[in-house]
Amino acid sequence: MDERWIHLEKIVVSEFYRKKGVSDGILNEFFKRMKAEQYQVVSTGFFRPEYFYRFGFKVNRKYAGLVKDLREHRPAATDEETTISLTHYP
């Protein structure tokens, strides 16, 4: 594939923190960091597609799932500014 792409397996937030913008903040931070690392496309599966559609994901057969093109400018799903610390494990 020509494009640099990364797959997001899933996002899970404890029930206590749901409906408080936590998952939106995590995803927005993830997109920001992946774009900074020169990734162009994020793919994910079909679990809860209505949630991912809010972030600009679309069905794409090339990647066999939902896909967000990081090169397209799209405002965040919420206007909350959230900083999330993500840890990368090799």
PDB file with one MODEL, atoms N, CA, C and O in Angstrom:
MODEL        1
ATOM      1  N   MET A   1       0.845  -1.184   0.000  1.00  0.00           N
ATOM      2  CA  MET A   1       0.000   0.000   0.000  1.00  0.00           C
ATOM      3  C   MET A   1       0.883   1.238   0.000  1.00  0.00           C
ATOM      4  O   MET A   1       1.926   1.258   0.654  1.00  0.00           O
ATOM      5  N   ASP A   2       0.480   2.255  -0.717  1.00  0.00           N
ATOM      6  CA  ASP A   2       1.269   3.474  -0.813  1.00  0.00           C
ATOM      7  C   ASP A   2       1.224   4.299   0.464  1.00  0.00           C
ATOM      8  O   ASP A   2       2.204   4.945   0.834  1.00  0.00           O
ATOM      9  N   GLU A   3       0.081   4.271   1.131  1.00  0.00           N
ATOM     10  CA  GLU A   3      -0.141   5.138   2.266  1.00  0.00           C
ATOM     11  C   GLU A   3       0.368   4.506   3.552  1.00  0.00           C
ATOM     12  O   GLU A   3       0.369   3.285   3.709  1.00  0.00           O
ATOM     13  N   ARG A   4       0.802   5.369   4.469  1.00  0.00           N
ATOM     14  CA  ARG A   4       1.134   4.882   5.808  1.00  0.00           C
ATOM     15  C   ARG A   4      -0.168   4.778   6.572  1.00  0.00           C
ATOM     16  O   ARG A   4      -0.873   5.772   6.748  1.00  0.00           O
ATOM     17  N   TRP A   5      -0.489   3.572   7.029  1.00  0.00           N
ATOM     18  CA  TRP A   5      -1.726   3.398   7.767  1.00  0.00           C
ATOM     19  C   TRP A   5      -1.492   2.611   9.033  1.00  0.00           C
ATOM     20  O   TRP A   5      -0.522   1.863   9.157  1.00  0.00           O
ATOM     21  N   ILE A   6      -2.405   2.796   9.975  1.00  0.00           N
ATOM     22  CA  ILE A   6      -2.321   2.129  11.264  1.00  0.00           C
ATOM     23  C   ILE A   6      -3.725   1.632  11.615  1.00  0.00           C
ATOM     24  O   ILE A   6      -4.721   2.267  11.268  1.00  0.00           O
ATOM     25  N   HIS A   7      -3.792   0.500  12.300  1.00  0.00           N
ATOM     26  CA  HIS A   7      -5.090  -0.081  12.664  1.00  0.00           C
ATOM     27  C   HIS A   7      -5.359   0.155  14.142  1.00  0.00           C
ATOM     28  O   HIS A   7      -4.504  -0.113  14.987  1.00  0.00           O
ATOM     29  N   LEU A   8      -6.538   0.652  14.449  1.00  0.00           N
ATOM     30  CA  LEU A   8      -7.005   0.834  15.820  1.00  0.00           C
ATOM     31  C   LEU A   8      -7.891  -0.356  16.153  1.00  0.00           C
ATOM     32  O   LEU A   8      -8.988  -0.485  15.610  1.00  0.00           O
ATOM     33  N   GLU A   9      -7.430  -1.215  17.029  1.00  0.00           N
ATOM     34  CA  GLU A   9      -8.187  -2.429  17.339  1.00  0.00           C
ATOM     35  C   GLU A   9      -9.484  -2.107  18.069  1.00  0.00           C
ATOM     36  O   GLU A   9     -10.556  -2.546  17.650  1.00  0.00           O
ATOM     37  N   LYS A  10      -9.396  -1.347  19.154  1.00  0.00           N
ATOM     38  CA  LYS A  10     -10.602  -0.967  19.897  1.00  0.00           C
ATOM     39  C   LYS A  10     -10.257   0.105  20.909  1.00  0.00           C
ATOM     40  O   LYS A  10      -9.089   0.356  21.205  1.00  0.00           O
ATOM     41  N   ILE A  11     -11.287   0.723  21.426  1.00  0.00           N
ATOM     42  CA  ILE A  11     -11.135   1.683  22.516  1.00  0.00           C
ATOM     43  C   ILE A  11     -12.141   1.274  23.588  1.00  0.00           C
ATOM     44  O   ILE A  11     -13.321   1.070  23.303  1.00  0.00           O
ATOM     45  N   VAL A  12     -11.663   1.160  24.814  1.00  0.00           N
ATOM     46  CA  VAL A  12     -12.520   0.720  25.916  1.00  0.00           C
ATOM     47  C   VAL A  12     -12.378   1.723  27.053  1.00  0.00           C
ATOM     48  O   VAL A  12     -11.269   2.068  27.460  1.00  0.00           O
ATOM     49  N   VAL A  13     -13.508   2.183  27.556  1.00  0.00           N
ATOM     50  CA  VAL A  13     -13.523   3.127  28.668  1.00  0.00           C
ATOM     51  C   VAL A  13     -14.409   2.543  29.765  1.00  0.00           C
ATOM     52  O   VAL A  13     -15.511   2.067  29.495  1.00  0.00           O
ATOM     53  N   SER A  14     -13.925   2.583  30.991  1.00  0.00           N
ATOM     54  CA  SER A  14     -14.681   2.089  32.133  1.00  0.00           C
ATOM     55  C   SER A  14     -16.056   2.761  32.195  1.00  0.00           C
ATOM     56  O   SER A  14     -16.201   3.939  31.870  1.00  0.00           O
ATOM     57  N   GLU A  15     -17.042   2.001  32.611  1.00  0.00           N
ATOM     58  CA  GLU A  15     -18.416   2.511  32.648  1.00  0.00           C
ATOM     59  C   GLU A  15     -18.522   3.813  33.450  1.00  0.00           C
ATOM     60  O   GLU A  15     -19.313   4.689  33.099  1.00  0.00           O
ATOM     61  N   PHE A  16     -17.748   3.944  34.502  1.00  0.00           N
ATOM     62  CA  PHE A  16     -17.769   5.152  35.343  1.00  0.00           C
ATOM     63  C   PHE A  16     -17.428   6.405  34.542  1.00  0.00           C
ATOM     64  O   PHE A  16     -17.950   7.482  34.828  1.00  0.00           O
ATOM     65  N   TYR A  17     -16.550   6.274  33.536  1.00  0.00           N
ATOM     66  CA  TYR A  17     -16.083   7.436  32.766  1.00  0.00           C
ATOM     67  C   TYR A  17     -16.832   7.628  31.444  1.00  0.00           C
ATOM     68  O   TYR A  17     -16.529   8.561  30.700  1.00  0.00           O
ATOM     69  N   ARG A  18     -17.782   6.782  31.148  1.00  0.00           N
ATOM     70  CA  ARG A  18     -18.525   6.910  29.888  1.00  0.00           C
ATOM     71  C   ARG A  18     -19.431   8.140  29.916  1.00  0.00           C
ATOM     72  O   ARG A  18     -19.890   8.580  30.969  1.00  0.00           O
ATOM     73  N   LYS A  19     -19.668   8.676  28.724  1.00  0.00           N
ATOM     74  CA  LYS A  19     -20.529   9.856  28.527  1.00  0.00           C
ATOM     75  C   LYS A  19     -19.946  11.093  29.189  1.00  0.00           C
ATOM     76  O   LYS A  19     -20.677  12.013  29.557  1.00  0.00           O
ATOM     77  N   LYS A  20     -18.609  11.113  29.341  1.00  0.00           N
ATOM     78  CA  LYS A  20     -17.934  12.277  29.910  1.00  0.00           C
ATOM     79  C   LYS A  20     -16.880  12.829  28.947  1.00  0.00           C
ATOM     80  O   LYS A  20     -16.097  13.705  29.315  1.00  0.00           O
ATOM     81  N   GLY A  21     -16.864  12.315  27.717  1.00  0.00           N
ATOM     82  CA  GLY A  21     -15.924  12.822  26.722  1.00  0.00           C
ATOM     83  C   GLY A  21     -14.553  12.176  26.746  1.00  0.00           C
ATOM     84  O   GLY A  21     -13.657  12.600  26.016  1.00  0.00           O
ATOM     85  N   VAL A  22     -14.376  11.152  27.576  1.00  0.00           N
ATOM     86  CA  VAL A  22     -13.060  10.515  27.705  1.00  0.00           C
ATOM     87  C   VAL A  22     -12.654   9.823  26.406  1.00  0.00           C
ATOM     88  O   VAL A  22     -11.540  10.025  25.922  1.00  0.00           O
ATOM     89  N   SER A  23     -13.539   9.014  25.839  1.00  0.00           N
ATOM     90  CA  SER A  23     -13.163   8.301  24.612  1.00  0.00           C
ATOM     91  C   SER A  23     -12.949   9.274  23.458  1.00  0.00           C
ATOM     92  O   SER A  23     -12.065   9.056  22.629  1.00  0.00           O
ATOM     93  N   ASP A  24     -13.744  10.347  23.387  1.00  0.00           N
ATOM     94  CA  ASP A  24     -13.537  11.361  22.351  1.00  0.00           C
ATOM     95  C   ASP A  24     -12.156  11.992  22.494  1.00  0.00           C
ATOM     96  O   ASP A  24     -11.448  12.183  21.505  1.00  0.00           O
ATOM     97  N   GLY A  25     -11.781  12.312  23.722  1.00  0.00           N
ATOM     98  CA  GLY A  25     -10.467  12.907  23.981  1.00  0.00           C
ATOM     99  C   GLY A  25      -9.335  11.964  23.615  1.00  0.00           C
ATOM    100  O   GLY A  25      -8.332  12.382  23.036  1.00  0.00           O
ATOM    101  N   ILE A  26      -9.497  10.694  23.953  1.00  0.00           N
ATOM    102  CA  ILE A  26      -8.468   9.701  23.621  1.00  0.00           C
ATOM    103  C   ILE A  26      -8.311   9.594  22.111  1.00  0.00           C
ATOM    104  O   ILE A  26      -7.191   9.615  21.600  1.00  0.00           O
ATOM    105  N   LEU A  27      -9.427   9.479  21.391  1.00  0.00           N
ATOM    106  CA  LEU A  27      -9.347   9.355  19.934  1.00  0.00           C
ATOM    107  C   LEU A  27      -8.761  10.603  19.284  1.00  0.00           C
ATOM    108  O   LEU A  27      -7.927  10.494  18.386  1.00  0.00           O
ATOM    109  N   ASN A  28      -9.181  11.781  19.721  1.00  0.00           N
ATOM    110  CA  ASN A  28      -8.630  13.011  19.140  1.00  0.00           C
ATOM    111  C   ASN A  28      -7.121  13.119  19.373  1.00  0.00           C
ATOM    112  O   ASN A  28      -6.381  13.549  18.488  1.00  0.00           O
ATOM    113  N   GLU A  29      -6.674  12.728  20.559  1.00  0.00           N
ATOM    114  CA  GLU A  29      -5.237  12.742  20.853  1.00  0.00           C
ATOM    115  C   GLU A  29      -4.510  11.703  20.001  1.00  0.00           C
ATOM    116  O   GLU A  29      -3.417  11.966  19.499  1.00  0.00           O
ATOM    117  N   PHE A  30      -5.110  10.533  19.837  1.00  0.00           N
ATOM    118  CA  PHE A  30      -4.543   9.481  18.992  1.00  0.00           C
ATOM    119  C   PHE A  30      -4.381   9.974  17.556  1.00  0.00           C
ATOM    120  O   PHE A  30      -3.325   9.789  16.950  1.00  0.00           O
ATOM    121  N   PHE A  31      -5.433  10.604  17.007  1.00  0.00           N
ATOM    122  CA  PHE A  31      -5.357  11.126  15.639  1.00  0.00           C
ATOM    123  C   PHE A  31      -4.256  12.172  15.512  1.00  0.00           C
ATOM    124  O   PHE A  31      -3.502  12.177  14.539  1.00  0.00           O
ATOM    125  N   LYS A  32      -4.170  13.046  16.491  1.00  0.00           N
ATOM    126  CA  LYS A  32      -3.143  14.100  16.476  1.00  0.00           C
ATOM    127  C   LYS A  32      -1.736  13.494  16.467  1.00  0.00           C
ATOM    128  O   LYS A  32      -0.870  13.926  15.706  1.00  0.00           O
ATOM    129  N   ARG A  33      -1.520  12.501  17.310  1.00  0.00           N
ATOM    130  CA  ARG A  33      -0.195  11.873  17.401  1.00  0.00           C
ATOM    131  C   ARG A  33       0.141  11.062  16.149  1.00  0.00           C
ATOM    132  O   ARG A  33       1.283  11.074  15.689  1.00  0.00           O
ATOM    133  N   MET A  34      -0.841  10.363  15.601  1.00  0.00           N
ATOM    134  CA  MET A  34      -0.578   9.571  14.397  1.00  0.00           C
ATOM    135  C   MET A  34      -0.296  10.486  13.200  1.00  0.00           C
ATOM    136  O   MET A  34       0.554  10.179  12.364  1.00  0.00           O
ATOM    137  N   LYS A  35      -1.001  11.587  13.125  1.00  0.00           N
ATOM    138  CA  LYS A  35      -0.748  12.557  12.055  1.00  0.00           C
ATOM    139  C   LYS A  35       0.664  13.129  12.191  1.00  0.00           C
ATOM    140  O   LYS A  35       1.361  13.305  11.192  1.00  0.00           O
ATOM    141  N   ALA A  36       1.084  13.419  13.416  1.00  0.00           N
ATOM    142  CA  ALA A  36       2.442  13.930  13.667  1.00  0.00           C
ATOM    143  C   ALA A  36       3.500  12.899  13.274  1.00  0.00           C
ATOM    144  O   ALA A  36       4.614  13.263  12.899  1.00  0.00           O
ATOM    145  N   GLU A  37       3.151  11.613  13.360  1.00  0.00           N
ATOM    146  CA  GLU A  37       4.071  10.536  12.978  1.00  0.00           C
ATOM    147  C   GLU A  37       3.962  10.200  11.489  1.00  0.00           C
ATOM    148  O   GLU A  37       4.519   9.202  11.032  1.00  0.00           O
ATOM    149  N   GLN A  38       3.250  11.028  10.744  1.00  0.00           N
ATOM    150  CA  GLN A  38       3.105  10.910   9.290  1.00  0.00           C
ATOM    151  C   GLN A  38       2.206   9.766   8.830  1.00  0.00           C
ATOM    152  O   GLN A  38       2.276   9.347   7.674  1.00  0.00           O
ATOM    153  N   TYR A  39       1.357   9.255   9.734  1.00  0.00           N
ATOM    154  CA  TYR A  39       0.362   8.278   9.299  1.00  0.00           C
ATOM    155  C   TYR A  39      -0.708   9.020   8.514  1.00  0.00           C
ATOM    156  O   TYR A  39      -1.045  10.158   8.840  1.00  0.00           O
ATOM    157  N   GLN A  40      -1.237   8.386   7.491  1.00  0.00           N
ATOM    158  CA  GLN A  40      -2.231   9.020   6.639  1.00  0.00           C
ATOM    159  C   GLN A  40      -3.625   8.435   6.808  1.00  0.00           C
ATOM    160  O   GLN A  40      -4.625   9.109   6.560  1.00  0.00           O
ATOM    161  N   VAL A  41      -3.686   7.178   7.230  1.00  0.00           N
ATOM    162  CA  VAL A  41      -4.969   6.466   7.308  1.00  0.00           C
ATOM    163  C   VAL A  41      -5.038   5.672   8.611  1.00  0.00           C
ATOM    164  O   VAL A  41      -4.070   5.025   9.009  1.00  0.00           O
ATOM    165  N   VAL A  42      -6.203   5.733   9.271  1.00  0.00           N
ATOM    166  CA  VAL A  42      -6.478   4.914  10.449  1.00  0.00           C
ATOM    167  C   VAL A  42      -7.633   3.990  10.074  1.00  0.00           C
ATOM    168  O   VAL A  42      -8.663   4.446   9.577  1.00  0.00           O
ATOM    169  N   SER A  43      -7.458   2.700  10.311  1.00  0.00           N
ATOM    170  CA  SER A  43      -8.547   1.746  10.064  1.00  0.00           C
ATOM    171  C   SER A  43      -8.986   1.142  11.383  1.00  0.00           C
ATOM    172  O   SER A  43      -8.227   1.094  12.351  1.00  0.00           O
ATOM    173  N   THR A  44     -10.226   0.682  11.399  1.00  0.00           N
ATOM    174  CA  THR A  44     -10.757  -0.024  12.558  1.00  0.00           C
ATOM    175  C   THR A  44     -11.835  -0.982  12.060  1.00  0.00           C
ATOM    176  O   THR A  44     -12.219  -0.937  10.892  1.00  0.00           O
ATOM    177  N   GLY A  45     -12.310  -1.831  12.929  1.00  0.00           N
ATOM    178  CA  GLY A  45     -13.342  -2.793  12.538  1.00  0.00           C
ATOM    179  C   GLY A  45     -14.720  -2.162  12.515  1.00  0.00           C
ATOM    180  O   GLY A  45     -14.850  -0.938  12.500  1.00  0.00           O
ATOM    181  N   PHE A  46     -15.743  -2.993  12.511  1.00  0.00           N
ATOM    182  CA  PHE A  46     -17.116  -2.516  12.394  1.00  0.00           C
ATOM    183  C   PHE A  46     -17.856  -2.453  13.721  1.00  0.00           C
ATOM    184  O   PHE A  46     -19.076  -2.285  13.727  1.00  0.00           O
ATOM    185  N   PHE A  47     -17.162  -2.583  14.843  1.00  0.00           N
ATOM    186  CA  PHE A  47     -17.817  -2.515  16.137  1.00  0.00           C
ATOM    187  C   PHE A  47     -18.232  -1.073  16.424  1.00  0.00           C
ATOM    188  O   PHE A  47     -17.389  -0.176  16.412  1.00  0.00           O
ATOM    189  N   ARG A  48     -19.497  -0.842  16.679  1.00  0.00           N
ATOM    190  CA  ARG A  48     -20.070   0.486  16.959  1.00  0.00           C
ATOM    191  C   ARG A  48     -19.751   1.506  15.866  1.00  0.00           C
ATOM    192  O   ARG A  48     -19.192   2.564  16.156  1.00  0.00           O
ATOM    193  N   PRO A  49     -20.094   1.206  14.631  1.00  0.00           N
ATOM    194  CA  PRO A  49     -19.763   2.117  13.536  1.00  0.00           C
ATOM    195  C   PRO A  49     -20.349   3.512  13.698  1.00  0.00           C
ATOM    196  O   PRO A  49     -19.734   4.488  13.271  1.00  0.00           O
ATOM    197  N   GLU A  50     -21.529   3.625  14.309  1.00  0.00           N
ATOM    198  CA  GLU A  50     -22.146   4.941  14.487  1.00  0.00           C
ATOM    199  C   GLU A  50     -21.259   5.880  15.305  1.00  0.00           C
ATOM    200  O   GLU A  50     -21.254   7.091  15.082  1.00  0.00           O
ATOM    201  N   TYR A  51     -20.517   5.318  16.244  1.00  0.00           N
ATOM    202  CA  TYR A  51     -19.580   6.136  17.036  1.00  0.00           C
ATOM    203  C   TYR A  51     -18.449   6.643  16.144  1.00  0.00           C
ATOM    204  O   TYR A  51     -18.112   7.826  16.176  1.00  0.00           O
ATOM    205  N   PHE A  52     -17.868   5.751  15.353  1.00  0.00           N
ATOM    206  CA  PHE A  52     -16.725   6.130  14.526  1.00  0.00           C
ATOM    207  C   PHE A  52     -17.113   7.039  13.359  1.00  0.00           C
ATOM    208  O   PHE A  52     -16.285   7.821  12.892  1.00  0.00           O
ATOM    209  N   TYR A  53     -18.349   6.951  12.883  1.00  0.00           N
ATOM    210  CA  TYR A  53     -18.801   7.852  11.821  1.00  0.00           C
ATOM    211  C   TYR A  53     -18.705   9.308  12.275  1.00  0.00           C
ATOM    212  O   TYR A  53     -18.439  10.190  11.457  1.00  0.00           O
ATOM    213  N   ARG A  54     -18.913   9.568  13.547  1.00  0.00           N
ATOM    214  CA  ARG A  54     -18.820  10.934  14.086  1.00  0.00           C
ATOM    215  C   ARG A  54     -17.424  11.527  13.893  1.00  0.00           C
ATOM    216  O   ARG A  54     -17.262  12.747  13.842  1.00  0.00           O
ATOM    217  N   PHE A  55     -16.439  10.673  13.789  1.00  0.00           N
ATOM    218  CA  PHE A  55     -15.061  11.131  13.635  1.00  0.00           C
ATOM    219  C   PHE A  55     -14.605  11.133  12.182  1.00  0.00           C
ATOM    220  O   PHE A  55     -13.429  11.360  11.900  1.00  0.00           O
ATOM    221  N   GLY A  56     -15.514  10.884  11.274  1.00  0.00           N
ATOM    222  CA  GLY A  56     -15.165  10.920   9.858  1.00  0.00           C
ATOM    223  C   GLY A  56     -14.760   9.579   9.271  1.00  0.00           C
ATOM    224  O   GLY A  56     -14.263   9.530   8.146  1.00  0.00           O
ATOM    225  N   PHE A  57     -14.960   8.478  10.010  1.00  0.00           N
ATOM    226  CA  PHE A  57     -14.667   7.155   9.456  1.00  0.00           C
ATOM    227  C   PHE A  57     -15.710   6.813   8.403  1.00  0.00           C
ATOM    228  O   PHE A  57     -16.880   7.175   8.532  1.00  0.00           O
ATOM    229  N   LYS A  58     -15.280   6.118   7.368  1.00  0.00           N
ATOM    230  CA  LYS A  58     -16.166   5.667   6.290  1.00  0.00           C
ATOM    231  C   LYS A  58     -15.837   4.209   5.984  1.00  0.00           C
ATOM    232  O   LYS A  58     -14.720   3.756   6.229  1.00  0.00           O
ATOM    233  N   VAL A  59     -16.814   3.477   5.447  1.00  0.00           N
ATOM    234  CA  VAL A  59     -16.571   2.097   5.037  1.00  0.00           C
ATOM    235  C   VAL A  59     -15.640   2.126   3.830  1.00  0.00           C
ATOM    236  O   VAL A  59     -15.847   2.890   2.887  1.00  0.00           O
ATOM    237  N   ASN A  60     -14.599   1.271   3.875  1.00  0.00           N
ATOM    238  CA  ASN A  60     -13.622   1.233   2.795  1.00  0.00           C
ATOM    239  C   ASN A  60     -13.210  -0.224   2.575  1.00  0.00           C
ATOM    240  O   ASN A  60     -12.636  -0.849   3.467  1.00  0.00           O
ATOM    241  N   ARG A  61     -13.497  -0.758   1.404  1.00  0.00           N
ATOM    242  CA  ARG A  61     -13.186  -2.167   1.109  1.00  0.00           C
ATOM    243  C   ARG A  61     -11.686  -2.431   1.036  1.00  0.00           C
ATOM    244  O   ARG A  61     -11.233  -3.526   1.366  1.00  0.00           O
ATOM    245  N   LYS A  62     -10.913  -1.432   0.604  1.00  0.00           N
ATOM    246  CA  LYS A  62      -9.463  -1.605   0.483  1.00  0.00           C
ATOM    247  C   LYS A  62      -8.850  -2.041   1.821  1.00  0.00           C
ATOM    248  O   LYS A  62      -7.924  -2.852   1.856  1.00  0.00           O
ATOM    249  N   TYR A  63      -9.381  -1.489   2.919  1.00  0.00           N
ATOM    250  CA  TYR A  63      -8.856  -1.798   4.247  1.00  0.00           C
ATOM    251  C   TYR A  63      -9.755  -2.755   5.017  1.00  0.00           C
ATOM    252  O   TYR A  63      -9.466  -3.074   6.171  1.00  0.00           O
ATOM    253  N   ALA A  64     -10.828  -3.214   4.407  1.00  0.00           N
ATOM    254  CA  ALA A  64     -11.763  -4.176   5.015  1.00  0.00           C
ATOM    255  C   ALA A  64     -12.286  -3.706   6.365  1.00  0.00           C
ATOM    256  O   ALA A  64     -12.266  -4.450   7.345  1.00  0.00           O
ATOM    257  N   GLY A  65     -12.752  -2.472   6.403  1.00  0.00           N
ATOM    258  CA  GLY A  65     -13.307  -1.948   7.637  1.00  0.00           C
ATOM    259  C   GLY A  65     -13.653  -0.486   7.500  1.00  0.00           C
ATOM    260  O   GLY A  65     -13.845   0.030   6.399  1.00  0.00           O
ATOM    261  N   LEU A  66     -13.728   0.168   8.638  1.00  0.00           N
ATOM    262  CA  LEU A  66     -13.962   1.606   8.679  1.00  0.00           C
ATOM    263  C   LEU A  66     -12.617   2.308   8.597  1.00  0.00           C
ATOM    264  O   LEU A  66     -11.634   1.848   9.179  1.00  0.00           O
ATOM    265  N   VAL A  67     -12.571   3.424   7.872  1.00  0.00           N
ATOM    266  CA  VAL A  67     -11.312   4.110   7.634  1.00  0.00           C
ATOM    267  C   VAL A  67     -11.487   5.612   7.826  1.00  0.00           C
ATOM    268  O   VAL A  67     -12.500   6.186   7.426  1.00  0.00           O
ATOM    269  N   LYS A  68     -10.492   6.239   8.442  1.00  0.00           N
ATOM    270  CA  LYS A  68     -10.425   7.697   8.567  1.00  0.00           C
ATOM    271  C   LYS A  68      -9.165   8.151   7.858  1.00  0.00           C
ATOM    272  O   LYS A  68      -8.072   7.654   8.127  1.00  0.00           O
ATOM    273  N   ASP A  69      -9.325   9.098   6.951  1.00  0.00           N
ATOM    274  CA  ASP A  69      -8.186   9.676   6.241  1.00  0.00           C
ATOM    275  C   ASP A  69      -7.704  10.879   7.044  1.00  0.00           C
ATOM    276  O   ASP A  69      -8.410  11.883   7.143  1.00  0.00           O
ATOM    277  N   LEU A  70      -6.512  10.785   7.616  1.00  0.00           N
ATOM    278  CA  LEU A  70      -5.979  11.856   8.452  1.00  0.00           C
ATOM    279  C   LEU A  70      -5.574  13.078   7.641  1.00  0.00           C
ATOM    280  O   LEU A  70      -5.314  14.139   8.210  1.00  0.00           O
ATOM    281  N   ARG A  71      -5.518  12.943   6.329  1.00  0.00           N
ATOM    282  CA  ARG A  71      -5.173  14.089   5.483  1.00  0.00           C
ATOM    283  C   ARG A  71      -6.359  15.017   5.292  1.00  0.00           C
ATOM    284  O   ARG A  71      -6.190  16.172   4.903  1.00  0.00           O
ATOM    285  N   GLU A  72      -7.571  14.511   5.566  1.00  0.00           N
ATOM    286  CA  GLU A  72      -8.772  15.340   5.463  1.00  0.00           C
ATOM    287  C   GLU A  72      -8.948  16.117   6.749  1.00  0.00           C
ATOM    288  O   GLU A  72      -8.846  15.558   7.842  1.00  0.00           O
ATOM    289  N   HIS A  73      -9.213  17.410   6.618  1.00  0.00           N
ATOM    290  CA  HIS A  73      -9.463  18.212   7.826  1.00  0.00           C
ATOM    291  C   HIS A  73     -10.912  18.020   8.238  1.00  0.00           C
ATOM    292  O   HIS A  73     -11.829  18.212   7.440  1.00  0.00           O
ATOM    293  N   ARG A  74     -11.103  17.646   9.473  1.00  0.00           N
ATOM    294  CA  ARG A  74     -12.454  17.498  10.007  1.00  0.00           C
ATOM    295  C   ARG A  74     -12.411  17.899  11.466  1.00  0.00           C
ATOM    296  O   ARG A  74     -11.563  17.412  12.214  1.00  0.00           O
ATOM    297  N   PRO A  75     -13.321  18.790  11.893  1.00  0.00           N
ATOM    298  CA  PRO A  75     -13.331  19.195  13.296  1.00  0.00           C
ATOM    299  C   PRO A  75     -13.557  18.002  14.216  1.00  0.00           C
ATOM    300  O   PRO A  75     -14.160  17.003  13.821  1.00  0.00           O
ATOM    301  N   ALA A  76     -13.077  18.115  15.422  1.00  0.00           N
ATOM    302  CA  ALA A  76     -13.229  17.048  16.415  1.00  0.00           C
ATOM    303  C   ALA A  76     -14.698  16.805  16.712  1.00  0.00           C
ATOM    304  O   ALA A  76     -15.534  17.677  16.476  1.00  0.00           O
ATOM    305  N   ALA A  77     -15.014  15.634  17.224  1.00  0.00           N
ATOM    306  CA  ALA A  77     -16.391  15.270  17.553  1.00  0.00           C
ATOM    307  C   ALA A  77     -16.909  16.098  18.729  1.00  0.00           C
ATOM    308  O   ALA A  77     -18.116  16.308  18.855  1.00  0.00           O
ATOM    309  N   THR A  78     -16.011  16.563  19.582  1.00  0.00           N
ATOM    310  CA  THR A  78     -16.399  17.436  20.697  1.00  0.00           C
ATOM    311  C   THR A  78     -15.464  18.627  20.700  1.00  0.00           C
ATOM    312  O   THR A  78     -14.393  18.588  20.096  1.00  0.00           O
ATOM    313  N   ASP A  79     -15.870  19.685  21.380  1.00  0.00           N
ATOM    314  CA  ASP A  79     -14.972  20.822  21.440  1.00  0.00           C
ATOM    315  C   ASP A  79     -14.170  20.851  22.725  1.00  0.00           C
ATOM    316  O   ASP A  79     -13.453  21.816  22.987  1.00  0.00           O
ATOM    317  N   GLU A  80     -14.281  19.804  23.528  1.00  0.00           N
ATOM    318  CA  GLU A  80     -13.477  19.728  24.748  1.00  0.00           C
ATOM    319  C   GLU A  80     -12.011  19.527  24.391  1.00  0.00           C
ATOM    320  O   GLU A  80     -11.681  18.745  23.499  1.00  0.00           O
ATOM    321  N   GLU A  81     -11.145  20.231  25.084  1.00  0.00           N
ATOM    322  CA  GLU A  81      -9.710  20.039  24.892  1.00  0.00           C
ATOM    323  C   GLU A  81      -9.270  19.061  25.976  1.00  0.00           C
ATOM    324  O   GLU A  81      -9.271  19.400  27.159  1.00  0.00           O
ATOM    325  N   THR A  82      -8.902  17.872  25.581  1.00  0.00           N
ATOM    326  CA  THR A  82      -8.540  16.834  26.532  1.00  0.00           C
ATOM    327  C   THR A  82      -7.131  16.358  26.249  1.00  0.00           C
ATOM    328  O   THR A  82      -6.787  16.081  25.100  1.00  0.00           O
ATOM    329  N   THR A  83      -6.322  16.262  27.272  1.00  0.00           N
ATOM    330  CA  THR A  83      -4.983  15.716  27.108  1.00  0.00           C
ATOM    331  C   THR A  83      -4.970  14.343  27.750  1.00  0.00           C
ATOM    332  O   THR A  83      -5.332  14.185  28.915  1.00  0.00           O
ATOM    333  N   ILE A  84      -4.553  13.364  26.987  1.00  0.00           N
ATOM    334  CA  ILE A  84      -4.520  11.983  27.441  1.00  0.00           C
ATOM    335  C   ILE A  84      -3.092  11.492  27.283  1.00  0.00           C
ATOM    336  O   ILE A  84      -2.454  11.746  26.261  1.00  0.00           O
ATOM    337  N   SER A  85      -2.595  10.802  28.273  1.00  0.00           N
ATOM    338  CA  SER A  85      -1.263  10.217  28.168  1.00  0.00           C
ATOM    339  C   SER A  85      -1.392   8.798  27.644  1.00  0.00           C
ATOM    340  O   SER A  85      -2.010   7.948  28.286  1.00  0.00           O
ATOM    341  N   LEU A  86      -0.805   8.539  26.473  1.00  0.00           N
ATOM    342  CA  LEU A  86      -0.835   7.203  25.880  1.00  0.00           C
ATOM    343  C   LEU A  86       0.536   6.565  26.035  1.00  0.00           C
ATOM    344  O   LEU A  86       1.557   7.227  25.848  1.00  0.00           O
ATOM    345  N   THR A  87       0.562   5.308  26.369  1.00  0.00           N
ATOM    346  CA  THR A  87       1.812   4.589  26.509  1.00  0.00           C
ATOM    347  C   THR A  87       1.935   3.577  25.399  1.00  0.00           C
ATOM    348  O   THR A  87       1.004   2.816  25.135  1.00  0.00           O
ATOM    349  N   HIS A  88       3.076   3.564  24.750  1.00  0.00           N
ATOM    350  CA  HIS A  88       3.336   2.614  23.659  1.00  0.00           C
ATOM    351  C   HIS A  88       4.127   1.442  24.231  1.00  0.00           C
ATOM    352  O   HIS A  88       5.157   1.626  24.880  1.00  0.00           O
ATOM    353  N   TYR A  89       3.632   0.253  23.983  1.00  0.00           N
ATOM    354  CA  TYR A  89       4.337  -0.960  24.395  1.00  0.00           C
ATOM    355  C   TYR A  89       4.849  -1.675  23.160  1.00  0.00           C
ATOM    356  O   TYR A  89       4.072  -1.978  22.255  1.00  0.00           O
ATOM    357  N   PRO A  90       6.150  -1.952  23.106  1.00  0.00           N
ATOM    358  CA  PRO A  90       6.709  -2.618  21.911  1.00  0.00           C
ATOM    359  C   PRO A  90       6.165  -4.004  21.688  1.00  0.00           C
ATOM    360  O   PRO A  90       6.548  -4.669  20.726  1.00  0.00           O
TER     361      PRO A  90
ENDMDL
END
